[in-house]
């Protein structure tokens, strides 16, 4: 006994729609290309010429990450052209912490059913993020998996590679007592804490992404889906002028988990609450959820997406460089003897 004539499309995978998605995404991808990209879109492997002129000991720095449950907002709002930037930011901001210059990026998108226009929108966001990061989108993969994902849903991950001369590598080893902590503003929640956000607003409070929120000056959905800021321009502006002893990307775990990752033994960090302007989304979350301050600082970036730990005597020139790069930044704390993170009122 044999089955009736069967095709891959009848099994749930439409290769023609996948080809159409590639065709639609090509213009977005090509805008990220530079003279070091040696292959076009569609090859089995991606070739990138490594330019290390002027470097004595080039070190490759890599990072991989995804967007997490923030994607649920994209599904609810049927808005898919910004979450790609979140994916790039989560990877690129991590490698910037070692002083690396981003070189190239690859993405992976898995979905229950390929819809060409939606995939092209996602890739547009990825390409926009790559342009901001100054890196090339050299390749990727779109997997149609009808038995894994519901129709209309997808997941996304990315992989970034950068390079830094070993003598300019930032690893936190030079951090010492008295160093200043400079905080660089975030664009909002970025890409961490969304399980708590969704539980609060949609499950407990029964709100909608379309609800207009006076305190935020926009709809709840637009405030929550604001893409993660990419700090490549800011970091490059500082690297050109000054040395930095440490850089922290404030991601999952907030202040309490991320800052200690680069602090040498025997040292701690004292943060002065109120020394920076906090976006209203965080006050709104705290108020509506009756959330303790420590829980907020353990979950969210609280308006500081990246920190630089610098010599106290160089803080003004670094603040000036960040301002010239279009960033809002402030001295928010200092390195002290001890351990852990203290947040002072």
Phi, psi and omega in degrees: 000133178235158179284162173293163181309128187232143177240163178298323180296321178292336176279353175114000182244118182254096183293329179294321178293325175297319177296322179293323178298318178298319180298319182288330183276343186307314180299324179292317182294317185297333181289348178268350186289149171225187186293348181270350177278119187254000178229157175268186180281133175114354179284168179287325177227157181254134181251133181222123180284127182269110180264107182240025178302134179087353179264134179279320181216083183292134179240127175278137179236129184232156178205147179224146182192175177230195183256337180075205187283001170301335178300331178300327176294319178299320178295314182297320184269352186052046180233116191234007186263008178239334185294338174297323176297322176302318181297314178297315183299317183297328179276311185294317181299329177293316183285337174298332182295342175263006181085013185281150170266120180297135181252303182211166186219145173231149181235158174226123179237125177241134185215158178289322180214124179289124171238114194306314183296322180293315179298319179297323177296316179300314182292328175302316178296320178297315180296319177300319178295320179295322177298316179297325182278347182073028179237163183264139172271097191267349180179178180178183181214134172244116183252125176264115188227079186297337180274351182255324186236141175291153178301130181097349180252156178204166172231161186213142174216162181218170183214123182241145176232134176226180181220146177214144173288133187306323182291343180253006182294139179256118182227004178087352184292339181269358180294136179215167180304137179096348176300147178269146175254117178257127178259134177252132189297148173267170176267359182149218184290338185065239186227028179227145178094009186286339174294320176292317181300313181293321178299318182291300190284320187266323181273307185281317185263348177065028181278168179241155176297341182270356180294129176280128182245115185300318182296335182262343180070020181197182176285159178300317181299314181296323178294322184282330186267001177311126186291154179296135178288143175255128190258019183298313181298318180296314181294317180299321180297322180284316181301328180290337187248327190215159171276149178236134182277331180197149177227137181235127172265118183275100182240217181302131184102352174058212182293318191291330181264326187278319183299314182296346182298336182241002185272128179297158178304138177091358180239151176228182182232132175249118181253134179264105179298136180094359180275000175222163181272117183269129177302144186297341181300327183286319175298323182293316178299314183297318181293312185290331181260359183050052187262135179293151184299319181298322178295321178298313181287346176271349187243320189244168178278346175056028177098357177241106183275334181211146177238146172240131178255119192224163173299134184303326181287351182247006186296324182292319179291328178286320175300321179295318179296320179293319178297320178295333178276003177089015182260149168267123183217156180205155171285120186243358181179190180210163176272132183228166173292146180129214178204159177077190184243126175247129179247111185267141178288000000 
